[in-house]
């Protein structure tokens, strides 16, 4: 093994006992065994039967808990499930130690194929945005709509505030950071994460902060915590260097599903300026711009995000109904050909533009 390679994480069946993962009222957790991976899935019972399925995918260092607030708001619109990617949340590391964007996308695809829930309304934040973009590009049959919150797509000029996170991908940096921060408390670590990820950390309630500290304490007991963080950061950085059909922006252009793009004006990890490029790249896009939000708008302004998704849902249903009507034969002739809107052809479609304070 090369000196730059990280040691493999211990097998799931020999991991130490740690505190249980928090489950909000109305939520359920279950473990799903798939080839090479075991995923923990968080769900909420839908308000009524027959709702279309939705799947939420978190970002680097996050978990399915990042979607709890939004899931609660949308349980009357979709049948909500959120997945813990391998090595994050309550999911153990993958058997092969592969944390690349392709491997994370493969995990999501395997789950959707095994659960037979597709096509779903697919959500992704940050790293999860890159993962779900790839899923939507290579398996359009699994995706009804795509909602991306600060997706981690390649940037030519990375923000200075994002550099420390990107440096996790450099061999040896994680070990050095771990040594330098050994004396940091869970509270200090959480405050640092919140200042990095929130536009206004003051929006976090005392209960929310306490829950985050408890989760941080739990994660720090996991022997594979830094390994998963480092390898996933490396996988994300490596994905930025891919060319041809594997390039993330090229794959964004291949996405057929109606896409809602959400960007925060105070995002320190994904450049706000990238929203224009994203709106041009995704062919059927609408843009929600939140000037006061940071990197996790679904946690900071879940009501605004929920309202924007409902508008996407309504637009998609209307378009589907129009398509069905166009295909129905009439007394005067054969069915008309199906038409499809193309946001890329007109520049961009800003169907929803609101301020964060609204």
N, C-alpha and C positions, 0 to 999 in steps of 0.2 A: 504493500500500500504506500502510495506517495506520501511524503511528509506534509503535503498541503491538504490531504484528504482528512475529513473528520471521521472519527471512529463511529461505527454503526451504533444505533441506539439499541438498548437491550430489548429482548423479545417481550411482547405484551404480557405473556404469562408469568414473567418474573419481575414485573414492575412493582415498586413499593406501594403500600396502601397510602392514599392521600385523601383529603377531604372530598366529599361529594360535590358535584357540580350543582350550582343553584338552579332551581326550576321555578319560574314565576307561576303565580296562580293561573290555572287554566291550561298550563303547558304540560307536555309529556315528553319524556326522553326514551328512546329505544336504540338498541345496538343492531346494526345490520352487517352481517358477514358477507363479503364479496371476494372474488379471487384476488389474493394478494393484499387486501385491505379490510379493515373493519371501521365502519363509519357510525358515529353517533348522530341521530336525527332528532331534532326538536320540532314539535308540532303543537298546533292548537286545533281543537275540534271546530269545524266550520259552524257558523251560525245556523246554517240549514244545509240539507243534502243537495247534491247536484251542482255545487259550486266548482268552477274550473280550478285545477291544481296550480300551485305556485311553489317555487323552490328558491331559497335565499342562500347566497354564498358570501362568506365574510372575507375580510382582508388579512394582510400579514399581521400576525400577532393577535388576531381577533378570534371570535368564535361565533357560534349560532346565537349566543346571547345578544350580540350586537343588533339583532333584528327583532328582539322581543317587543319593543314599543310599536314598531310598524306592523308586526304580525297581529297584535291586538287590535289595531285600528282597521285592519283589512280583513278580519275574520268573517265579515259579512259580505265580502266581495270575492274572496278566493279561499281555497282550501290550503292553508299555510303549512309549509315544512321548511326548516332551515338545517343545513348540514354542517357538521364540524369536519373540515378538511383533514386528511391524515396528518397526525402529529399535532393537531390543534384542538382546543376545547377538550372534549372527553374522548376523542378518537385517538387510538394508539398510532405509532409510526407505521408507515407502509413497510411491507416485508422486504422490499428491494431498496429502501432508503432513497427512492427517487422523489424529489420535491420540485421537479420542474413544472412549468406552466402546463406542458403537455400531460404530465402525470396527474396533476390536479384536475385537469379537464377530463382525463380518462376516468378518474374516480367519479366525477359527477355523471358522466355518461353511463358508466356501469351501474350506478345507483338508479338512474332514470330507466334504463333498460330493464333492470331486475324488478323494479317496483311497478313497472307498466303504468306510470302516472303521466307519461308524456302524451302530447305536447303540453308544456307547462309555461306559465308566466315566470320567466327567469330573472332573478335580481342578482347583481354583483356589486361589491364595494371594493375599491382599491385593487389589491391583488386578485380578489374575486371578480372584479370587473374584467381583468385580462383573461381570467379563466373562462368566464361565461361568454366573452366575445369569441373565444376559440370554440367553445361548445356550439354556439349559435351558427358559426361559420361552417363547421364540419358536419354538424348534425341538425340541419334546419327542421327536420321532422320532429325534433324533441322540443322546439321552442315556439310558443305562441307570440309572446312579446318579450322584449329585453329591456330591463331597466338598469342603468349603470350609474352608480353614485361615485363620483371621483374615480373613474377607472384608471388603473395604472398602465397606460399605454405609452409607448416610447416618446420621450422628449429630447430634442437636440440640446437645449439649454436647461439643465436640471436646476431647480431652485436651491439656493445655498442651504436653506433649512432642511432640505431632503437629503443632503449629502451624508450625514451620519448614519441614516437608515441604509442608504445604498452601500456604505462602507462595510456593513455586516457581511456582504458577499465576498469581501477580500479575505483570503486565508490568513488566519492568525488574529484578525481584529476582534472577533467575538471572544476568544480566550482572553485577550488583553482587556477588553471592556468588562468582562466578567470579574477579572481580578481587581480592576480599578473601582468597581462599584460593589464590591463584596459587602461593604458596610452599609450600603443604602438600605433603608427600610422599604417595606412594601408601599407604605404611604408616599414616600419620596418618589418611588418609581411610577406610581399611578399619577401623581401630580405632574410629573414630567411628560407622561404619555398624553394626559388630557390637555396640557398646554400646547403640545405638538398637534393634536388631532382635532381639537375643538376651536371654533372661531371665538367663542366666549366660554371658557371653562366655568364661569360663574353660573351657567345654565344647568350644571350638574347638581342634582339635589343631594342633600346629606346622605340620604338612603342609597342613592346611586353610587356615591363615592365609597361608602362603606362596603357595598356589594363588590365594587371593582377591586378594593383592597383585598377582600377575602379571596377573590378569584386570582389575584396576583400571587398571594401567599400559596395558594394551591398549586399554581403552575410552577412556581420556583422549586417545588418539591419534586417535580417530574424530571428524571435524569435526561430526558430527550428534549427538554424545552428549548435550550439554546441551539441544539442541533437542528431542530425543525425550523427555527427562526432563520438560522444561517443558511441552510440549504434552500429554503424557500426564497430568501432574498437573492441568493446566487442564481436560482432558477429564473427569477424575474429579470434580473440584470442580463442574464444570458439570452433571454427571449428578445431583448431589445436589439441584439446583434444579428438575429436571424433575417435572412433575405428571402426573396422569391415569394412563393405562395404561403410560406410559413411565417412571414412577417406579420406582426399583429395589425398594423394599419391596413395591409393588404387583406387580411381576414375580416377586418371591420367592413371593408367595402363589399365583402361577399355576404354579409348578414342580410337575410331577407325579412326577418321579423320586424314589425314596427318597434322603434327604439326610443326610449325616453332617456335623455342625458341630463344628469344633475351635477352641477359644479358649484363649489363654494368660493366666494371672493376672498376668504381668509384662509384658504387651504394652503398649508405649508409643505405638503408632500406632493400634490399634483397641481401643476401650474394652471391657474384660472384661464390663462390665455389659450389653453389647449381646447377649450370648449368649442371654439370656432372651427378648428380642424376636425374635431369629432363630428360636429353637425354636418360638415361637408362630406365626411367619409362614410358615415352610416346612411344608407340610401333612403331610408324611410324614418327620418329622425325628427324629434321635437326637443327643444332645449329648455330646461328649467334652471335659471340663474339665481343663485342665492348669495347676494353680496356679503351678508354677515356670517355665513356658515363657514365651517372649516372642512375637514376631511370626511366627516361622518354625518352628513346631513340627515340621514334616516334616524340618527340618535338625537341630534340637536333640534331638528324641526320635523318630527314625524308626521304631524298633522298636514303640513304643507306638501310633503312628499306623498302622503296617502292621497291627498286631493289631486295631485298631478297624475298619479297612477290611475285613479278612477277616470280621469279624463282620457288617458291613453286607452283604458279598457273600453270606454264608451265609443271612442273613435274606431277602435279595432272591430267592435261588434257591428258598428254602422257600416264599415267597409266590407265586412264579411257578408252582411245582409245584402248590400248592393251587388256584391259579386255573385251571390246565389241568385238574385233576381235577374242579373244579366245572363246567367246560364240557362234560365228556364225557357223552354220553347214557347213561342207565341203562335197565335192563329195566323199571323201574316208571314212567318218565316222561321228559320232556325234560331237557336240561341245566339245571342251576341257574345263576342269574345270578352274574356275577363280583362279588366284594366287594373293597373296597380300604380299608386302614386310613387314618385321617386324624389325624395328630398334632396339627393345629390344633384339632380338635374337643375333645380331651381336655386341652388346655393344652400339654403337651410330653411327649415320650417320651425319657427319659434312659436309653437302652438301654446306654450305656457311660459310666461316670464313674470315672475313675482319677486318681490323683495322678501327677505327672510323675516322681516318684522310683521308681515301681513298676517 
